[in-house]
Every structure is written in structure tokens, then in C-alpha cells.
Amino acid sequence: VEFSWIPHATPPPSLAFIDTLKMRRILAIFIISIHLTLVSSSYGTRRGARGARLQILGRTLSPAKFAKGATRSHGVNRCFKARAMSAPIDSDPLVRIGHGWDIHRLEAGLPLTIGGVKIPFEKGTVAHSDGDVLYHSLTDAILGAIGMPDIGQLFPDTDPRWKGADSHVFMSEAHKLMTERGYRIGNVDITLIVQKPKLKDIKPEMAENIVGLLKTQPSRVNIKARTHENVDSVGEVRALACHAVVLLEKIQ
């Protein structure tokens, strides 16, 4: 191939320079195609792992669809379905943190149970179960840490089987789901917000109950109690509340 050259005009590009541009473009397209193939393969693998985890339900469901569908089943069957999501996953972090909160109204003539301890008092909690505000918040904290549905979904107040039920049932189920996911208690920190009755002398018994239910050590459970300075429903002894924070450690 010959190129004519006119004096004072821009010289034509060389064939070697044109070939270099073509090779660069081909190489870039090749690298991009390999990258897209690897990304697509990785995404498919992750989707397959999720499907395998939920196949125990008889059909493959996404976590969001499963959580929605879990509310339509009942009692222990609901918890069995929940365990399909609690299976260990290779990418699970070494630690997980969960927070739970609960509040119950107080009315005269009802029993009062906090942390598994029956407390003599003129008022008790209005609830479908025994209304243990500590156990309920701690159960939710554990479920939240492992990414599970909340206590209201697993044990709905529309199910007559949980009418007046002892809340240690809910805590035991949360512990079972936590263990199946491959975790144990790192530490538990409880804050009870109760104007009356005073809980200072009852806290050790509450902590002992938690240690037994969650199969952990006394040094890993802490309970604090404070008033609400006579403010709002809690301060006026019309309600009581509780915050629970839990740290979970992956079992090695």
C-alpha cells in the first residue's frame, strides 16, 4: 500500500500505528468480557447457595418472601421454617450485634413477671403471654442479631396457644436458632426502665435465669435498672419498658 504525500500537509499515519490501536481495542474487549463472565458466575453461585438454604421449605424462596410468608404459618411449624434461614453461612461475620426493645402497660390485679421472676406488686403487665418485658426484648435482640423475623412473627398474639405462656419458651427458641446459625452469647446488656417496683434485690435472680436459658457464663450477663423520673407512662407506673443489647460470637 502506497500513500501519496503533499508538501506542507499532515503526514499519513503508519500501518504499524493503526495495528497497535486495533490490538489495544481487541485486548480491552477481551478483558471486559472475562470480567463480566466471572461476575455473572459468582452471582449465580450466591443465588444457588441461598436457594439451597431455603429448599427445606419445599420451595425456593428469597429471604424477603420467606419472612413475609412466615407470618402465615403457626406455632412450632413457624419456628421450624425459620430455622431454614438460621443455617450457618460461610460468609457469616465473627460477631453479630442485636438490639431489642419492649414495653407493656400495667394494670391492677394482674401478675408481674420480669426476667423469669414473679414479683409481688399491686399491678401486672397487660399481654397475651406472661408479658415478661425482659425476656421479650432479649429474644428480639437475639433474633435481630441473626437476621430472623421478630418475636411477634414467630409467636403472634393471635395464636391462642401462647395465651398466658411462660416467655422462657420464646427465649429457648431464640437460643436454639442462634446455635443452629453457629453462634453463642458473647455478652448481654439489659436496661430495665421501671418506676416501681424497685428491682435492685431481684436483678441477681434475673441474671441467673438468663445464664441458664442461654447456656452462658454469669460474667457475660449484665442487668441495669433505672426509673423514668416520674415522666410519661413509665414514670407514672402505667407501663414498664426494657432495652436489650446482645453480642454474638461465631463458634469456631
Salt bridges, closest charged atoms under 4 A:
ASP92 OD1 - ARG96 NH2 2.99
ASP92 OD2 - ARG181 NE 2.95
ASP102 OD2 - HIS104 NE2 2.97
ASP102 OD2 - HIS136 ND1 3.19
GLU107 OE2 - ARG105 NH1 2.89
ASP159 OD2 - ARG161 NH2 3.34
ASP166 OD2 - HIS168 NE2 3.87
GLU173 OE2 - ARG83 NH2 3.01
GLU180 OE2 - ARG83 NE 3.38
ASP189 OD1 - LYS224 NZ 2.82
GLU236 OE1 - ARG238 NE 2.85
GLU249 OE1 - ARG184 NE 3.17
GLU249 OE1 - ARG220 NH1 3.20
